Amino acid sequence: MGEVGAFKFRVGGRQVQLSAAQVVKKLRGFEPGPIQSHAVEVAGITYPVKEAFAAATGLDVLDFNTNQARSIFKKLGFKVSRIG
């Protein structure tokens, strides 16, 4: 049985299951890089959306696009924004 609140999706040719709690856990202590244009806020820290999604899922940033990452973060309840 999957984790409560987990969202299943297919991206980068892989089936992935991710919950908001897993995202918070994976990004804890992860140092965010510079934000170019899209950001996600996780536990009070703002991350570049693709960098955060890669860290949370283990996918390479080339295996998904920004819109996919933004959409999934939104479905998980995170605040996603565009900078600039």
Buried (B, 14 or more C-beta within 10 A) or exposed (E): EEEEEBBEBEBBEEEBEBBBEBBBEBBEEBEBEEBEEBBBBBEEBBBBBBBBBBBBBEBEBEBBBBEBBBBBBEEBEBEBEEEE
